[in-house]
Amino acid sequence: MNVQAVFGAERPVVGMVHLPALPGAPGYDGEEGREAIHAAARRDAERLDAGGVDALLVENFGDAPFYPDSVPRHVVADLTALVGTVRDATDRPVGVNVLRNDGPSAVAVAAATGAAFVRVNVHVGARVADQGMLEGHAHETMRLRERLDADVRVLADVDVKHSVPLGRERGEGMLGDAVERGLADGVVVSGAGTGDATEHETVREAVATRDDRGLDAPVFVGSGVTADTVGDALSVADGVIVGSALKAGGEVGNPVSVERVERLVEAADAVR
């Protein structure tokens, strides 16, 4: 995958737009309504843009407890509208992650909105999480992309956070399966949970496996990146996806802070 062509930078910083709970989710604020959700998405997108991230990733973070696989139609509809709002707020590439593990819906939303990429938490294999069993649906995700003739890149998590593997320990086979058999365009490695640091050795192992197999698949760091660690991450990885560190006070549930975005992007620019 040509990272520069998709993300607008050779080693991109991707900032998260964590959406509040959508209609139908337990945390949804019916008094504020959809307008407040769109306003929050637009605010965070504009702040990420102003702070200088290279791309944005929209995620239905507030929808806990998450569906383990396919989300209902109304979630897809709201996400499509919200990704449209984010795209209107920035000229930078936008991506979609439909939690907890709905790759086909993410591709559908991306295709309808002109988003550039999606993130899929379990693309191949199976894992155990708080939602129960999460199974890869690469066969559906990639066939849907083909049917829609969608110019959408798929980033697949390897050893995704908030879960444990079923039947296979962490290792090079997981990355190889995601790219060689699941046809993912890139992979994401992360820590144990939201905001948890990704071990530097984990990133090195993923990059080494990619290189040893001769795969054309960028490796992104998917959690725990801060202004203090982004330089180390980008010295090995091909990109970073950052959420908590860009929020006010470093708290994932807070609005994006332009100052924190600028600080992290400045640190990233120092090594790229």
C-alpha positions, 0 to 999 in steps of 0.5 A: 500500500502506498501510505503517502497516497492514502494518508497524505504523509509517509509516516502519518499521524492519524487522530481519533474522532471518538463519537458519543453514544449513538441513538439506540445505545444505552448512553445516548442523550436523547435530550441533546439528540443527533445535533449534539453528536454531529456538533461534537464530531465536527468540533473534534475533526476541526481541532484535529485538522487545526493541530496538523494530523495527517488523517482522521479515524471516526469510531462509534466509541460511545456505543458500549456495550458493543455488538460483537459483529454486525451492527443494526441498520440504524447504526450504519445510517447514523455513522454514514451521516457522521462520517459525512459531517467529519469529511465536510470539516476537513480536507484530510483523509478520513477512515471508519472503524465500526465497533466492535468488529463490523468490517463490512459495515465499515467498508459500506460507510466508507464507500458511501462517504468517500472515506479512504480507509477502515480499521477492522479489529479482528479481520482473520482468526478468532479472539475472546473479548468482553463481547464474547467471541469475535470472529474474522470476516475477511471473506465478507469484508473484502468481497464487499469491497470488490462488489462496491468497487470501493477505493478503500484500504483495510487496516487489520488489527493484530492481537487487538486490545481488550481481547485475547487470542483463541487457539494461537498465541501472538506471533508472526502467523497472525500478521501473515494471515491478516495480509496474505490470507485476509488480504488486509492492506496494512496492520495495526499493533496495540497495547492491552487496552485503550490508551495502553502503551504498545511495547516497542518490541512488539512493533519491531517484531511486526515490522520484522515479520512484514519485512521477512515475508516481503509484504507490502503492508504498513504497520501502524501503532494503535494505542498508547502513543503520546507526544513523548513516545511518538518519535520512538514509535515512528522510528520503527512503525509506518504510522500511528493512530492516536486518541487519548493523548490528543484529548484535554487532560489526556482523558479519552472521553474529553474533547480534542485539545488543539494544543495537545495535537500540535505538541504531538505532531511537532514531536512526530515531525522531528523524526520524519 
